Amino acid sequence: MRGVIIGSSTLSVMTARILLKRGHEVVIIEKDKERIESLTESLDCGVLHGDGS
């Protein structure tokens, strides 16, 4: 399954980790560039800079 998560709240990141652990593909859309940098270091998924709304 492929999933897109908008925003990187604690719940969003936990959900992404669970989905990745189960073998799913995940992309996170986030506005904050600094947050994107930390996510790319800690998660093995795609992260896009942008406004998900």
C-alpha positions as CSV (number, residue, x, y, z in Angstrom):
1,M,0.0,0.0,0.0
2,R,1.1,3.6,-0.6
3,G,0.2,6.3,1.9
4,V,0.5,10.1,2.0
5,I,0.6,11.8,5.4
6,I,0.1,15.6,5.6
7,G,2.0,17.2,8.4
8,S,4.6,15.8,10.7
9,S,3.0,15.8,14.2
10,T,4.0,13.1,16.7
11,L,1.0,11.0,15.7
12,S,1.9,11.4,12.0
13,V,5.4,10.3,12.5
14,M,4.4,7.3,14.7
15,T,1.9,6.3,12.0
16,A,4.6,6.5,9.3
17,R,6.9,4.4,11.3
18,I,4.3,1.7,11.8
19,L,3.4,1.7,8.1
20,L,7.1,1.5,7.1
21,K,7.7,-1.3,9.5
22,R,4.9,-3.2,7.8
23,G,6.4,-2.7,4.4
24,H,4.3,0.1,3.1
25,E,5.5,3.1,1.1
26,V,5.0,6.4,2.8
27,V,5.4,10.1,1.7
28,I,5.1,12.9,4.2
29,I,4.2,16.5,3.1
30,E,5.5,19.1,5.5
31,K,5.8,22.9,5.4
32,D,8.7,23.3,7.8
33,K,12.1,22.9,6.1
34,E,13.9,22.2,9.4
35,R,11.4,19.5,10.3
36,I,11.9,17.9,6.9
37,E,15.7,17.7,7.5
38,S,15.2,15.9,10.8
39,L,12.6,13.5,9.3
40,T,14.9,12.5,6.4
41,E,17.5,11.5,9.0
42,S,15.2,9.4,11.1
43,L,12.7,7.9,8.6
44,D,13.2,5.9,5.4
45,C,10.4,7.5,3.4
46,G,9.8,10.3,1.0
47,V,9.4,13.8,2.4
48,L,8.1,16.7,0.3
49,H,8.2,20.4,1.1
50,G,4.8,21.9,0.6
51,D,1.4,22.8,2.0
52,G,-0.8,19.8,2.1
53,S,-4.0,21.8,2.2
